[in-house]
Amino acid sequence: MNNRTALVIIDVQQGMFDFQGFGPVSHADLLNNINTLAKRARSAGSHVIYIQHHGGAGHPLEKGSAGHQISDQIAPLPSDHIVAKTRCGMFAETGLEQVLTELEITKLVICGMQTEFCVDTGIRTAADRGYDIIVAKDAHATFDTALLSADQIAQHHEALWAQAFGKVMPCADIKFKEQTDAPAT
């Protein structure tokens, strides 16, 4: 039976950790949590899909630069999928929809960076396309801004996502394979 759930990891690239002038990313355990989710997904037979932003010249995620590389702490395996994007949305002019269709994916567990930009856009567009969404509460991150702390940004978005777009759950509670209770024989 096909596992119809995929883990989608958005823009967790080295350049997101090397920004000058930004404070540390929120969720100190971000990389550990994503790594745990990826291992759990793979062992359940779920697909792991990395969304990798290709920034233009001078961008912290400039294609081909050190910042463009997916963080080595959560490096993809050969069995994983990598989808390139050049805009905020993970579906905008990418092959993601085709990958999800070919794999018969109906549910997405979403995590990554940056909460209020690419993660939010990904969640909203995936929900609009009819995918069931689970957001990994402790596996998305952003930076403090002049108006709000990273934690305030996360709390605000998590409340919106839970209200209108899907479930928001701690990594520890996310399961990638439906548990079936078979009758005892």
N, C-alpha and C positions, 0 to 999 in steps of 0.2 A: 504494500500500500504506500502511496506517495505521501510524504510529509509535506503539507501545503503551507508551512510556515517558513519564513526566511528572516534571518537577522540582517538588518541594513545598518551599516556603520558609515556615518556621513562625515567626511572631511577631517578625519583624525590624522592629520599630516604634520610633519615636523615643523613646518612654518607656523602652525597654530601655537606652538610652544616657544617660538623664538621671536615673537613680536617685541619690538622695542617700545617702551613706554606703557605697556599694559602690565597689569598685575598678574599674579598667578591665576590660572584657570580655576573655576569653581569645581567642586567635587574632587578633592585630592586623590581619591581612589579611582578616578575615571579610567585610566588605562588598565588597572587590575580588574575592574568591573567589566569592561568591554572584553578583555581577554577571557574572563570566566564565562561570560555569555557565549562567546565564540566557541569555546571548548564544549560547552553544554549543547549548543546548537548542532555542532558537528557530530557529537556522540549520539544525538537523537535522530540523525539523518536529515537534519534541516540544512538548507543552503545558507552560506554566509556571503553577503554581497557588500563590497566596499564601494562607496561613492568617493571618487577622487577628483577634487577641483583642479582644473587646469587654469591657473592665473596667467594673465598677460605679462609682458615685460615689466620688471620692477615690482610685481606683486609678490607678497610673501610666499604664495603657493605657485610661483612661476613654473610652468611646465619645464621639466628637466633640471630644475635647481634642487639643492639639498632640501629646501623647505617643501618642495612638492612631494617628497617621499612620504608614504604612509609610515606612521610611527613604527619603528622596529620592535617596540614592545607589544604590538598587536599585529605583526606582519601577517599578510595573507598566506595561506597555503596554496599549493598548485590546484587544489580542488575548488577553491573559492573563486568568486567572480569579482572583477573590478570594472566599474562603469565610470567613464570619464564624463565630467560636466564642465561647462564654462560659465554657467549662470547659477543663481541661488537655488533654483528648483532642480531636484534630482530627475525629473521627468522631461525638463525643457531641452529638446534637441539632443537627447541621449538615447541609448539603446535599452534603458531600464525596462520599459514596458514590454519590449520583446522578450527580454530575459525572463521576466516574471511570468509572462504568458507561456513560454516554452517549458518552464519548470512547474507550471500549474499552481503557482503560489496564490493564495487567497488572504493570508495573514502576514503582516509585517511587524516585527519587533524592531523598533527604531531607537538608535542612540547616536551620539556623536557631538559635533561642534558646528557651529555656534548656535546655542539655544534659540535666540531671537531671530536668527537669519535662516541659514540653510536647514537646520533641524525643523523649525517651525514651518517653513515652506514645504518641506518634504512631507510632514505629517498632514498638513492641510490638503495638499494635492493628492496624496495617496488615499485619504479618506474620501475626497471628491470622486475618485476613480473607483470607489467601491471596495477597497481593501479594508479588512479588519485591522485595527491598529492597536498595538501595545507599545507604550513609551516606557523605556527603561529609566525610571525616576532618578537613579543614582549613576547614570551612564550618559548624561548629556551635560555640556558645560559651556560657559561663556566667561566674559570678563566683567569686572566692575566698570560702570560708566559714571559720568559726572552726575547723572540723575538717580541711578539705582545701583544697588550692589548686585553682584552676580546671583546671589541667593534670592534677592527680590525678583529679579528677572525670571529665574527658574520657577519660583513659586507662582508668579503671575501666569506664565505660560502653562505650567502643569494644571492649574485650575481651569484654564480655557480648554486645553486638550481634553481633560476628563469630562468637561461639560458638553463638548460638541463633537469631538473627533475620535475618541477611543478610550482605552484604559491607560492609566498611569500606575505603574507598579514598581516596587523595588526589584532589583536584579534577582535577589534571593527567591522571589515568588514567581518568577517567569519560568514557565515550562514550555518546551519546544515540541513535546510529543504528547498527544492526548492520552491520558491514562484510561484504560478500559478495565473494568472489573469483570474478569472472566469467571463464570461459575466454577466452583470447585468440582473436580471430578473424582 
